[in-house]
Amino acid sequence: MTTAEPVPPSLLRPREVKASVLAAFQLVEDARYFGNERRSRRDRHRASAERTVASRRLARDLRAG
């Protein structure tokens, strides 16, 4: 093989997309949070706390299951 010849491509398999339940949940919550509506600081903090509790519960359930 000379330097002018291209390197043959290795056998690459496309990666499978693996989305966890938590990631899907986070996408939905982010869409709600970053929507057009304006919320008060108190509501944003409450929503953040609710997301935290939900994600911790999910993580606990996934570890237990």
PDB file with SEQRES, HELIX, SHEET and CRYST1 records, atoms N, CA, C and O in Angstrom:
SEQRES   1 A   65  MET THR THR ALA GLU PRO VAL PRO PRO SER LEU LEU ARG          
SEQRES   2 A   65  PRO ARG GLU VAL LYS ALA SER VAL LEU ALA ALA PHE GLN          
SEQRES   3 A   65  LEU VAL GLU ASP ALA ARG TYR PHE GLY ASN GLU ARG ARG          
SEQRES   4 A   65  SER ARG ARG ASP ARG HIS ARG ALA SER ALA GLU ARG THR          
SEQRES   5 A   65  VAL ALA SER ARG ARG LEU ALA ARG ASP LEU ARG ALA GLY          
HELIX    1 AA1 VAL A   21  TYR A   33  1                                  13    
HELIX    2 AA2 ARG A   41  ALA A   64  1                                  24    
CRYST1    1.000    1.000    1.000  90.00  90.00  90.00 P 1           1          
ATOM      1  N   MET A   1       0.859  -1.181   0.000  1.00  0.00           N  
ATOM      2  CA  MET A   1       0.000   0.000   0.000  1.00  0.00           C  
ATOM      3  C   MET A   1       0.898   1.235   0.000  1.00  0.00           C  
ATOM      4  O   MET A   1       1.867   1.314   0.755  1.00  0.00           O  
ATOM      5  N   THR A   2       0.568   2.168  -0.836  1.00  0.00           N  
ATOM      6  CA  THR A   2       1.334   3.405  -0.883  1.00  0.00           C  
ATOM      7  C   THR A   2       0.610   4.469  -0.061  1.00  0.00           C  
ATOM      8  O   THR A   2      -0.531   4.265   0.355  1.00  0.00           O  
ATOM      9  N   THR A   3       1.247   5.562   0.164  1.00  0.00           N  
ATOM     10  CA  THR A   3       0.632   6.628   0.956  1.00  0.00           C  
ATOM     11  C   THR A   3      -0.498   7.319   0.205  1.00  0.00           C  
ATOM     12  O   THR A   3      -1.293   8.035   0.814  1.00  0.00           O  
ATOM     13  N   ALA A   4      -0.583   7.116  -1.105  1.00  0.00           N  
ATOM     14  CA  ALA A   4      -1.640   7.755  -1.884  1.00  0.00           C  
ATOM     15  C   ALA A   4      -2.961   6.988  -1.801  1.00  0.00           C  
ATOM     16  O   ALA A   4      -4.015   7.520  -2.150  1.00  0.00           O  
ATOM     17  N   GLU A   5      -2.901   5.748  -1.340  1.00  0.00           N  
ATOM     18  CA  GLU A   5      -4.117   4.945  -1.270  1.00  0.00           C  
ATOM     19  C   GLU A   5      -4.863   5.236   0.038  1.00  0.00           C  
ATOM     20  O   GLU A   5      -4.245   5.387   1.091  1.00  0.00           O  
ATOM     21  N   PRO A   6      -6.184   5.313  -0.040  1.00  0.00           N  
ATOM     22  CA  PRO A   6      -6.944   5.568   1.199  1.00  0.00           C  
ATOM     23  C   PRO A   6      -6.935   4.348   2.111  1.00  0.00           C  
ATOM     24  O   PRO A   6      -6.834   3.208   1.656  1.00  0.00           O  
ATOM     25  N   VAL A   7      -7.039   4.606   3.357  1.00  0.00           N  
ATOM     26  CA  VAL A   7      -7.098   3.528   4.345  1.00  0.00           C  
ATOM     27  C   VAL A   7      -8.479   2.899   4.265  1.00  0.00           C  
ATOM     28  O   VAL A   7      -9.481   3.614   4.282  1.00  0.00           O  
ATOM     29  N   PRO A   8      -8.552   1.585   4.178  1.00  0.00           N  
ATOM     30  CA  PRO A   8      -9.878   0.965   4.115  1.00  0.00           C  
ATOM     31  C   PRO A   8     -10.638   1.188   5.421  1.00  0.00           C  
ATOM     32  O   PRO A   8     -10.058   1.122   6.504  1.00  0.00           O  
ATOM     33  N   PRO A   9     -11.924   1.450   5.311  1.00  0.00           N  
ATOM     34  CA  PRO A   9     -12.688   1.697   6.540  1.00  0.00           C  
ATOM     35  C   PRO A   9     -12.808   0.426   7.369  1.00  0.00           C  
ATOM     36  O   PRO A   9     -12.999  -0.667   6.834  1.00  0.00           O  
ATOM     37  N   SER A  10     -12.694   0.585   8.655  1.00  0.00           N  
ATOM     38  CA  SER A  10     -12.884  -0.565   9.532  1.00  0.00           C  
ATOM     39  C   SER A  10     -14.368  -0.869   9.608  1.00  0.00           C  
ATOM     40  O   SER A  10     -15.203  -0.038   9.251  1.00  0.00           O  
ATOM     41  N   LEU A  11     -14.678  -2.023  10.059  1.00  0.00           N  
ATOM     42  CA  LEU A  11     -16.085  -2.406  10.157  1.00  0.00           C  
ATOM     43  C   LEU A  11     -16.724  -1.671  11.323  1.00  0.00           C  
ATOM     44  O   LEU A  11     -16.601  -2.077  12.479  1.00  0.00           O  
ATOM     45  N   LEU A  12     -17.404  -0.593  11.001  1.00  0.00           N  
ATOM     46  CA  LEU A  12     -18.050   0.213  12.025  1.00  0.00           C  
ATOM     47  C   LEU A  12     -19.535  -0.107  12.051  1.00  0.00           C  
ATOM     48  O   LEU A  12     -20.212  -0.077  11.023  1.00  0.00           O  
ATOM     49  N   ARG A  13     -20.014  -0.405  13.208  1.00  0.00           N  
ATOM     50  CA  ARG A  13     -21.448  -0.591  13.366  1.00  0.00           C  
ATOM     51  C   ARG A  13     -22.020   0.674  13.975  1.00  0.00           C  
ATOM     52  O   ARG A  13     -21.417   1.249  14.881  1.00  0.00           O  
ATOM     53  N   PRO A  14     -23.165   1.114  13.498  1.00  0.00           N  
ATOM     54  CA  PRO A  14     -23.759   2.308  14.109  1.00  0.00           C  
ATOM     55  C   PRO A  14     -24.141   2.023  15.549  1.00  0.00           C  
ATOM     56  O   PRO A  14     -24.615   0.936  15.876  1.00  0.00           O  
ATOM     57  N   ARG A  15     -23.931   2.998  16.393  1.00  0.00           N  
ATOM     58  CA  ARG A  15     -24.277   2.832  17.808  1.00  0.00           C  
ATOM     59  C   ARG A  15     -25.780   2.820  17.982  1.00  0.00           C  
ATOM     60  O   ARG A  15     -26.513   3.565  17.331  1.00  0.00           O  
ATOM     61  N   GLU A  16     -26.213   1.967  18.866  1.00  0.00           N  
ATOM     62  CA  GLU A  16     -27.629   1.935  19.187  1.00  0.00           C  
ATOM     63  C   GLU A  16     -27.925   3.031  20.188  1.00  0.00           C  
ATOM     64  O   GLU A  16     -27.162   3.259  21.128  1.00  0.00           O  
ATOM     65  N   VAL A  17     -29.022   3.696  19.978  1.00  0.00           N  
ATOM     66  CA  VAL A  17     -29.420   4.749  20.891  1.00  0.00           C  
ATOM     67  C   VAL A  17     -30.112   4.100  22.071  1.00  0.00           C  
ATOM     68  O   VAL A  17     -31.085   3.365  21.900  1.00  0.00           O  
ATOM     69  N   LYS A  18     -29.618   4.367  23.259  1.00  0.00           N  
ATOM     70  CA  LYS A  18     -30.211   3.806  24.468  1.00  0.00           C  
ATOM     71  C   LYS A  18     -30.587   4.957  25.391  1.00  0.00           C  
ATOM     72  O   LYS A  18     -29.726   5.594  25.997  1.00  0.00           O  
ATOM     73  N   ALA A  19     -31.848   5.204  25.484  1.00  0.00           N  
ATOM     74  CA  ALA A  19     -32.320   6.282  26.345  1.00  0.00           C  
ATOM     75  C   ALA A  19     -32.945   5.677  27.588  1.00  0.00           C  
ATOM     76  O   ALA A  19     -33.783   4.780  27.496  1.00  0.00           O  
ATOM     77  N   SER A  20     -32.552   6.152  28.714  1.00  0.00           N  
ATOM     78  CA  SER A  20     -33.129   5.649  29.955  1.00  0.00           C  
ATOM     79  C   SER A  20     -34.447   6.347  30.231  1.00  0.00           C  
ATOM     80  O   SER A  20     -34.766   7.384  29.649  1.00  0.00           O  
ATOM     81  N   VAL A  21     -35.182   5.762  31.113  1.00  0.00           N  
ATOM     82  CA  VAL A  21     -36.452   6.355  31.511  1.00  0.00           C  
ATOM     83  C   VAL A  21     -36.200   7.726  32.130  1.00  0.00           C  
ATOM     84  O   VAL A  21     -36.952   8.671  31.891  1.00  0.00           O  
ATOM     85  N   LEU A  22     -35.156   7.824  32.913  1.00  0.00           N  
ATOM     86  CA  LEU A  22     -34.843   9.097  33.552  1.00  0.00           C  
ATOM     87  C   LEU A  22     -34.523  10.172  32.516  1.00  0.00           C  
ATOM     88  O   LEU A  22     -34.950  11.319  32.657  1.00  0.00           O  
ATOM     89  N   ALA A  23     -33.784   9.810  31.492  1.00  0.00           N  
ATOM     90  CA  ALA A  23     -33.450  10.790  30.457  1.00  0.00           C  
ATOM     91  C   ALA A  23     -34.712  11.255  29.732  1.00  0.00           C  
ATOM     92  O   ALA A  23     -34.863  12.440  29.435  1.00  0.00           O  
ATOM     93  N   ALA A  24     -35.607  10.326  29.452  1.00  0.00           N  
ATOM     94  CA  ALA A  24     -36.861  10.701  28.793  1.00  0.00           C  
ATOM     95  C   ALA A  24     -37.682  11.610  29.693  1.00  0.00           C  
ATOM     96  O   ALA A  24     -38.250  12.603  29.238  1.00  0.00           O  
ATOM     97  N   PHE A  25     -37.741  11.264  30.973  1.00  0.00           N  
ATOM     98  CA  PHE A  25     -38.474  12.089  31.935  1.00  0.00           C  
ATOM     99  C   PHE A  25     -37.872  13.487  32.000  1.00  0.00           C  
ATOM    100  O   PHE A  25     -38.598  14.480  32.047  1.00  0.00           O  
ATOM    101  N   GLN A  26     -36.548  13.561  32.003  1.00  0.00           N  
ATOM    102  CA  GLN A  26     -35.869  14.846  32.094  1.00  0.00           C  
ATOM    103  C   GLN A  26     -36.159  15.699  30.863  1.00  0.00           C  
ATOM    104  O   GLN A  26     -36.332  16.912  30.983  1.00  0.00           O  
ATOM    105  N   LEU A  27     -36.215  15.087  29.688  1.00  0.00           N  
ATOM    106  CA  LEU A  27     -36.523  15.835  28.473  1.00  0.00           C  
ATOM    107  C   LEU A  27     -37.911  16.453  28.550  1.00  0.00           C  
ATOM    108  O   LEU A  27     -38.107  17.604  28.160  1.00  0.00           O  
ATOM    109  N   VAL A  28     -38.869  15.689  29.053  1.00  0.00           N  
ATOM    110  CA  VAL A  28     -40.231  16.205  29.178  1.00  0.00           C  
ATOM    111  C   VAL A  28     -40.270  17.355  30.174  1.00  0.00           C  
ATOM    112  O   VAL A  28     -40.881  18.392  29.916  1.00  0.00           O  
ATOM    113  N   GLU A  29     -39.620  17.165  31.300  1.00  0.00           N  
ATOM    114  CA  GLU A  29     -39.612  18.210  32.325  1.00  0.00           C  
ATOM    115  C   GLU A  29     -38.892  19.462  31.841  1.00  0.00           C  
ATOM    116  O   GLU A  29     -39.328  20.580  32.119  1.00  0.00           O  
ATOM    117  N   ASP A  30     -37.792  19.278  31.119  1.00  0.00           N  
ATOM    118  CA  ASP A  30     -37.075  20.435  30.586  1.00  0.00           C  
ATOM    119  C   ASP A  30     -37.939  21.202  29.595  1.00  0.00           C  
ATOM    120  O   ASP A  30     -37.932  22.433  29.567  1.00  0.00           O  
ATOM    121  N   ALA A  31     -38.680  20.462  28.786  1.00  0.00           N  
ATOM    122  CA  ALA A  31     -39.561  21.126  27.826  1.00  0.00           C  
ATOM    123  C   ALA A  31     -40.614  21.950  28.553  1.00  0.00           C  
ATOM    124  O   ALA A  31     -40.951  23.053  28.124  1.00  0.00           O  
ATOM    125  N   ARG A  32     -41.125  21.422  29.639  1.00  0.00           N  
ATOM    126  CA  ARG A  32     -42.103  22.185  30.428  1.00  0.00           C  
ATOM    127  C   ARG A  32     -41.451  23.396  31.078  1.00  0.00           C  
ATOM    128  O   ARG A  32     -42.007  24.493  31.080  1.00  0.00           O  
ATOM    129  N   TYR A  33     -40.270  23.179  31.626  1.00  0.00           N  
ATOM    130  CA  TYR A  33     -39.589  24.245  32.354  1.00  0.00           C  
ATOM    131  C   TYR A  33     -39.170  25.373  31.423  1.00  0.00           C  
ATOM    132  O   TYR A  33     -39.319  26.547  31.761  1.00  0.00           O  
ATOM    133  N   PHE A  34     -38.648  25.024  30.259  1.00  0.00           N  
ATOM    134  CA  PHE A  34     -38.143  26.034  29.336  1.00  0.00           C  
ATOM    135  C   PHE A  34     -39.184  26.483  28.330  1.00  0.00           C  
ATOM    136  O   PHE A  34     -38.838  27.089  27.317  1.00  0.00           O  
ATOM    137  N   GLY A  35     -40.442  26.200  28.586  1.00  0.00           N  
ATOM    138  CA  GLY A  35     -41.515  26.606  27.687  1.00  0.00           C  
ATOM    139  C   GLY A  35     -41.680  28.117  27.678  1.00  0.00           C  
ATOM    140  O   GLY A  35     -40.897  28.845  28.289  1.00  0.00           O  
ATOM    141  N   ASN A  36     -42.697  28.572  26.984  1.00  0.00           N  
ATOM    142  CA  ASN A  36     -42.923  30.010  26.828  1.00  0.00           C  
ATOM    143  C   ASN A  36     -43.469  30.670  28.090  1.00  0.00           C  
ATOM    144  O   ASN A  36     -43.352  31.883  28.265  1.00  0.00           O  
ATOM    145  N   GLU A  37     -44.054  29.883  28.947  1.00  0.00           N  
ATOM    146  CA  GLU A  37     -44.673  30.481  30.130  1.00  0.00           C  
ATOM    147  C   GLU A  37     -43.611  30.985  31.113  1.00  0.00           C  
ATOM    148  O   GLU A  37     -42.544  30.385  31.244  1.00  0.00           O  
ATOM    149  N   ARG A  38     -43.900  32.048  31.773  1.00  0.00           N  
ATOM    150  CA  ARG A  38     -42.988  32.587  32.783  1.00  0.00           C  
ATOM    151  C   ARG A  38     -43.485  32.160  34.149  1.00  0.00           C  
ATOM    152  O   ARG A  38     -44.672  32.290  34.449  1.00  0.00           O  
ATOM    153  N   ARG A  39     -42.611  31.663  34.959  1.00  0.00           N  
ATOM    154  CA  ARG A  39     -42.989  31.228  36.295  1.00  0.00           C  
ATOM    155  C   ARG A  39     -42.282  32.082  37.336  1.00  0.00           C  
ATOM    156  O   ARG A  39     -41.239  32.683  37.080  1.00  0.00           O  
ATOM    157  N   SER A  40     -42.873  32.113  38.488  1.00  0.00           N  
ATOM    158  CA  SER A  40     -42.221  32.828  39.576  1.00  0.00           C  
ATOM    159  C   SER A  40     -41.043  32.000  40.074  1.00  0.00           C  
ATOM    160  O   SER A  40     -40.949  30.803  39.803  1.00  0.00           O  
ATOM    161  N   ARG A  41     -40.176  32.635  40.783  1.00  0.00           N  
ATOM    162  CA  ARG A  41     -39.007  31.942  41.334  1.00  0.00           C  
ATOM    163  C   ARG A  41     -39.437  30.807  42.254  1.00  0.00           C  
ATOM    164  O   ARG A  41     -38.833  29.735  42.261  1.00  0.00           O  
ATOM    165  N   ARG A  42     -40.475  31.053  43.020  1.00  0.00           N  
ATOM    166  CA  ARG A  42     -40.980  30.023  43.935  1.00  0.00           C  
ATOM    167  C   ARG A  42     -41.454  28.788  43.165  1.00  0.00           C  
ATOM    168  O   ARG A  42     -41.174  27.658  43.564  1.00  0.00           O  
ATOM    169  N   ASP A  43     -42.168  29.007  42.070  1.00  0.00           N  
ATOM    170  CA  ASP A  43     -42.637  27.885  41.257  1.00  0.00           C  
ATOM    171  C   ASP A  43     -41.476  27.130  40.613  1.00  0.00           C  
ATOM    172  O   ASP A  43     -41.505  25.903  40.519  1.00  0.00           O  
ATOM    173  N   ARG A  44     -40.453  27.868  40.168  1.00  0.00           N  
ATOM    174  CA  ARG A  44     -39.290  27.208  39.571  1.00  0.00           C  
ATOM    175  C   ARG A  44     -38.574  26.358  40.600  1.00  0.00           C  
ATOM    176  O   ARG A  44     -38.144  25.245  40.296  1.00  0.00           O  
ATOM    177  N   HIS A  45     -38.439  26.870  41.818  1.00  0.00           N  
ATOM    178  CA  HIS A  45     -37.774  26.100  42.873  1.00  0.00           C  
ATOM    179  C   HIS A  45     -38.591  24.862  43.233  1.00  0.00           C  
ATOM    180  O   HIS A  45     -38.034  23.789  43.464  1.00  0.00           O  
ATOM    181  N   ARG A  46     -39.891  25.015  43.279  1.00  0.00           N  
ATOM    182  CA  ARG A  46     -40.757  23.867  43.583  1.00  0.00           C  
ATOM    183  C   ARG A  46     -40.631  22.801  42.494  1.00  0.00           C  
ATOM    184  O   ARG A  46     -40.520  21.612  42.790  1.00  0.00           O  
ATOM    185  N   ALA A  47     -40.649  23.237  41.237  1.00  0.00           N  
ATOM    186  CA  ALA A  47     -40.519  22.299  40.122  1.00  0.00           C  
ATOM    187  C   ALA A  47     -39.170  21.589  40.161  1.00  0.00           C  
ATOM    188  O   ALA A  47     -39.082  20.390  39.894  1.00  0.00           O  
ATOM    189  N   SER A  48     -38.136  22.327  40.492  1.00  0.00           N  
ATOM    190  CA  SER A  48     -36.806  21.734  40.596  1.00  0.00           C  
ATOM    191  C   SER A  48     -36.764  20.693  41.709  1.00  0.00           C  
ATOM    192  O   SER A  48     -36.192  19.616  41.536  1.00  0.00           O  
ATOM    193  N   ALA A  49     -37.363  21.010  42.842  1.00  0.00           N  
ATOM    194  CA  ALA A  49     -37.399  20.061  43.961  1.00  0.00           C  
ATOM    195  C   ALA A  49     -38.205  18.818  43.588  1.00  0.00           C  
ATOM    196  O   ALA A  49     -37.824  17.703  43.945  1.00  0.00           O  
ATOM    197  N   GLU A  50     -39.315  19.003  42.875  1.00  0.00           N  
ATOM    198  CA  GLU A  50     -40.126  17.857  42.455  1.00  0.00           C  
ATOM    199  C   GLU A  50     -39.344  16.960  41.492  1.00  0.00           C  
ATOM    200  O   GLU A  50     -39.410  15.735  41.589  1.00  0.00           O  
ATOM    201  N   ARG A  51     -38.602  17.576  40.561  1.00  0.00           N  
ATOM    202  CA  ARG A  51     -37.784  16.778  39.638  1.00  0.00           C  
ATOM    203  C   ARG A  51     -36.717  16.000  40.393  1.00  0.00           C  
ATOM    204  O   ARG A  51     -36.449  14.838  40.088  1.00  0.00           O  
ATOM    205  N   THR A  52     -36.113  16.648  41.379  1.00  0.00           N  
ATOM    206  CA  THR A  52     -35.075  15.985  42.155  1.00  0.00           C  
ATOM    207  C   THR A  52     -35.639  14.778  42.895  1.00  0.00           C  
ATOM    208  O   THR A  52     -35.048  13.699  42.878  1.00  0.00           O  
ATOM    209  N   VAL A  53     -36.772  14.964  43.538  1.00  0.00           N  
ATOM    210  CA  VAL A  53     -37.402  13.863  44.271  1.00  0.00           C  
ATOM    211  C   VAL A  53     -37.760  12.726  43.319  1.00  0.00           C  
ATOM    212  O   VAL A  53     -37.515  11.557  43.620  1.00  0.00           O  
ATOM    213  N   ALA A  54     -38.340  13.071  42.169  1.00  0.00           N  
ATOM    214  CA  ALA A  54     -38.743  12.043  41.202  1.00  0.00           C  
ATOM    215  C   ALA A  54     -37.532  11.281  40.674  1.00  0.00           C  
ATOM    216  O   ALA A  54     -37.582  10.059  40.538  1.00  0.00           O  
ATOM    217  N   SER A  55     -36.449  11.989  40.377  1.00  0.00           N  
ATOM    218  CA  SER A  55     -35.267  11.307  39.848  1.00  0.00           C  
ATOM    219  C   SER A  55     -34.617  10.421  40.911  1.00  0.00           C  
ATOM    220  O   SER A  55     -34.118   9.342  40.593  1.00  0.00           O  
ATOM    221  N   ARG A  56     -34.618  10.865  42.166  1.00  0.00           N  
ATOM    222  CA  ARG A  56     -34.057  10.036  43.233  1.00  0.00           C  
ATOM    223  C   ARG A  56     -34.903   8.795  43.478  1.00  0.00           C  
ATOM    224  O   ARG A  56     -34.372   7.713  43.729  1.00  0.00           O  
ATOM    225  N   ARG A  57     -36.222   8.957  43.404  1.00  0.00           N  
ATOM    226  CA  ARG A  57     -37.105   7.783  43.551  1.00  0.00           C  
ATOM    227  C   ARG A  57     -36.869   6.789  42.430  1.00  0.00           C  
ATOM    228  O   ARG A  57     -36.791   5.583  42.663  1.00  0.00           O  
ATOM    229  N   LEU A  58     -36.756   7.305  41.208  1.00  0.00           N  
ATOM    230  CA  LEU A  58     -36.521   6.439  40.071  1.00  0.00           C  
ATOM    231  C   LEU A  58     -35.185   5.716  40.208  1.00  0.00           C  
ATOM    232  O   LEU A  58     -35.102   4.514  39.956  1.00  0.00           O  
ATOM    233  N   ALA A  59     -34.151   6.431  40.599  1.00  0.00           N  
ATOM    234  CA  ALA A  59     -32.844   5.820  40.780  1.00  0.00           C  
ATOM    235  C   ALA A  59     -32.897   4.743  41.863  1.00  0.00           C  
ATOM    236  O   ALA A  59     -32.295   3.679  41.715  1.00  0.00           O  
ATOM    237  N   ARG A  60     -33.605   5.016  42.934  1.00  0.00           N  
ATOM    238  CA  ARG A  60     -33.749   4.032  44.020  1.00  0.00           C  
ATOM    239  C   ARG A  60     -34.491   2.800  43.518  1.00  0.00           C  
ATOM    240  O   ARG A  60     -34.101   1.669  43.810  1.00  0.00           O  
ATOM    241  N   ASP A  61     -35.571   3.029  42.755  1.00  0.00           N  
ATOM    242  CA  ASP A  61     -36.353   1.899  42.244  1.00  0.00           C  
ATOM    243  C   ASP A  61     -35.544   1.067  41.242  1.00  0.00           C  
ATOM    244  O   ASP A  61     -35.656  -0.158  41.212  1.00  0.00           O  
ATOM    245  N   LEU A  62     -34.738   1.736  40.431  1.00  0.00           N  
ATOM    246  CA  LEU A  62     -33.920   1.004  39.470  1.00  0.00           C  
ATOM    247  C   LEU A  62     -32.847   0.176  40.163  1.00  0.00           C  
ATOM    248  O   LEU A  62     -32.535  -0.930  39.722  1.00  0.00           O  
ATOM    249  N   ARG A  63     -32.283   0.703  41.244  1.00  0.00           N  
ATOM    250  CA  ARG A  63     -31.296  -0.064  42.007  1.00  0.00           C  
ATOM    251  C   ARG A  63     -31.926  -1.260  42.680  1.00  0.00           C  
ATOM    252  O   ARG A  63     -31.320  -2.330  42.746  1.00  0.00           O  
ATOM    253  N   ALA A  64     -33.157  -1.087  43.189  1.00  0.00           N  
ATOM    254  CA  ALA A  64     -33.836  -2.159  43.910  1.00  0.00           C  
ATOM    255  C   ALA A  64     -34.331  -3.246  42.955  1.00  0.00           C  
ATOM    256  O   ALA A  64     -34.432  -4.412  43.340  1.00  0.00           O  
ATOM    257  N   GLY A  65     -34.642  -2.867  41.709  1.00  0.00           N  
ATOM    258  CA  GLY A  65     -35.248  -3.807  40.772  1.00  0.00           C  
ATOM    259  C   GLY A  65     -34.327  -4.583  39.961  1.00  0.00           C  
ATOM    260  O   GLY A  65     -34.757  -5.398  39.146  1.00  0.00           O  
TER     261      GLY A  65                                                      
END                                                                             
